[in-house]
Amino acid sequence: MKRLLYLAHRWLGIALCLFMLLWFFSGLIMIYADNAAVQPEQRRARSQPLTLAADGPALRSLWPGHEISAARLLLQAGEAVWLLQDRHGQRQRVSAADGSVRPASPAWALAIAADWQPGTTPQLQGMVVRDAATAMMSYDALRPFYRVALQDDAATELYISAQSGEVVRASTRMQRLLFWGGSYLHFLRPLDALGLSGVRKDILTWSALAGVLAVISGIWIGLSRWRPGWFGRPRYGDGRSNPYRAAWPKWHLWLGLCGGLLALSWMFSGFLANNPWQLFSGKHDAHARQQTAQLPQAAQALDSAQLRAAIHGRAMVELKWSTLGRQAMLFGYQADGSRQLLLGSVPGADDIRQAVLRQYPGAAIRDWQWQTEYDHYYYPQRHRSPSERPLPVWRATLDDSEQTRLYLDPVSGEQTGRFELRRRVYRWLFSALHNWDLAWLLPRPLWDVWMVGGSLCGLALAVSSLVIAWRRLQRQGQRRPHKH
């Protein structure tokens, strides 16, 4: 049995050493790679104050035959446009001046790019439906994209959605270099370019599981071969605590004993990253999803003159309608990211509770709390906008089978976080073990020391595995009999 364990560890190490080298190298880069995805605050900071025509049409006349559920008004290329969405997720972009459809043409994209960074001479690089930078499903509703080069000193490139006309990605030359060396390699994206996109996630998942077995067997072997001489127990013949005289096997042993558990946590959480066997998929019934209610007719009846009056004297760069039940609220955003309620009233706690019960029929609210601090599930994520997780919030826990926990914006009633039981388990088995986003580790530079130190240890372990594997294969090749 011991012999089989040694053989399993040896050949798993030979098969996986390149994978582990790639994962630890790219993971180290990802720690400090900036997220090129443009956050709403970045867009607003680069936007000009809204100017509205006095005789612009009302919302209800802009998209006949569609039940508008979301509406945002902003300035693009010098023109005020409505970005609309109906209850089925379809999108439309129309002029606030005359109600005509405004598809994002190449000329429009170049004008938007020029406004993004004045003083540059944008050049259209082409239209992209999906590439390595936009492969994530979160971009699906915004496809296709215009890719525009600003031709500045930093070689900035923009991805502009043809659906909304908004800049969704902005990357410099250095950011792209870190992307290619980081997440592109970490998630084995080169396989997509080879036509293996359909099996890429399977390769990621099962190679990570094989890595779990390799690390577990390595830790067991390392502990069984380590003889520190404690409590009078014998060491090896010449007083050594390990059986190896050569440098690489010796270092492999020490690196495995020192960093094996951390490597195991990363391999195991990496295995869970793609949700094998749908272990962490909760019940996504129609009533359990974030519902998009139709914008009330009273809100859709407001014309441009009434909106001008609502923002009079305020330099607003974006207007956004929010709906809670039959109540509509118009929020205005300034370039500094601040939000103001322009029309409507702040919902009370009972209004928000009733909206939750309508959204989850058949469920009752088991616990309702006012939360002013982050907890283990609701906290700002690295490389993401803090506005995605605002404080304070209402926290509601339902008595449904998933023990759903909701976090709700007290100003608009919108969900800012939602965690079913399986997602809470996933948070501990993946996020805690892979990103180490634990409260005691959040202060910097403690988190940096932990992540960088662990990554360097894992990288050294992978290098030692690679050297040992190469030498083993060389010996196997020399032993193979030659045919005459």
GIPEUR-V886055 format. One record per backbone hydrogen bond with DSSP energy under -0.5 kcal/mol. CO is the residue of the C=O (numbers start at 1). NH is the residue of the N-H. Records with the same first field share a line. If there is no record, write none. Layout:
CO->NH  NH
This chain:
1->5
2->6
3->7
4->8
5->9
6->10
7->11
8->12
9->13
10->14
11->15
12->16
13->17
16->20
17->21
18->22
19->23
20->24
21->25
22->26
23->27
24->28
25->29
26->30
27->31
29->32  33
34->36
36->170
39->42  43
40->44
41->45
42->46
43->46
44->47
53->56
56->304
58->61
59->62  63
63->66
66->68
67->87
68->295
70->85
71->321
72->83
73->319
74->76  81
76->79
79->76
80->96  97
81->74
82->84  94
83->72
84->92
85->69  70
86->89
90->86
92->84
93->102
94->82
95->99
100->95
103->105
105->109
106->110
107->111
108->112
109->113
110->114
111->115
112->116
113->117
115->118
117->120
120->122
123->149
126->147
128->144  145
131->134
132->135
136->139
137->140
139->142  143
140->143
142->162  163
144->162
145->128  147
146->148  160
147->125  126
148->158
149->123
150->121
152->155
154->173
156->150  151
157->171
158->148  160
159->161  168  169
160->146
161->165
162->104
166->161  168
168->38
169->159
171->157
172->176
173->177
174->178
175->179
176->180
177->181
178->182
179->184
182->185  186
183->187
184->189
185->188
188->191
189->192  193
190->194
191->196
192->195
196->199  200
197->201
199->203
200->204
201->205
202->206
203->207
204->208
205->209
206->210
207->211
208->212
209->213
210->214
211->215
212->216
213->217
214->218
215->219
216->220
217->221
218->222
219->223
220->224
221->225
222->226
225->227
229->232
230->233
236->239
240->236
241->227
246->250
247->251
248->252
249->253
250->254
251->255
252->256
253->257
254->258
255->259
256->260
259->263
260->264
261->265
262->266
263->267
264->268
265->269
266->270
267->271
268->272
269->273
272->275
275->278
276->279
278->281
280->282
282->284
285->288  289
286->289
289->291
291->293
296->299  300
297->301
299->302
300->60
302->59
303->307
304->308
305->309
306->310
307->311
309->312
311->314
314->316
315->335
316->50
317->75
318->333
319->73
320->331
322->329
324->327
327->324
329->322  331
330->342  343
331->320
332->340
333->317  318
334->337
338->334
340->332  342
343->330
348->352
349->353
350->354
351->355
352->356
353->357
354->358
355->359
356->360
358->361
360->363
364->366  399
367->397
369->371  395
371->392  393
377->379
378->375
381->384
385->388
386->389
387->390
392->410
393->371
394->396  408
395->369
396->406
397->366  367
400->403
402->421
404->398
405->419
406->396
407->416  417
408->394
409->413
411->347
414->409
417->407
419->405
420->424
421->425
422->426
423->427
424->428
425->429
426->430  431
427->432
430->434
431->435  436  437
436->438
438->441  442
439->442  443
443->446  447
445->449
446->450
447->451
448->452
449->453
450->454
451->455
452->456
453->457
454->458
455->459
456->460
457->461
458->462
459->463
460->464
461->465
462->466
463->467
464->468
465->469
466->470
467->471
468->472
469->473
470->474
471->475
472->476
473->477
474->478
475->479
476->480
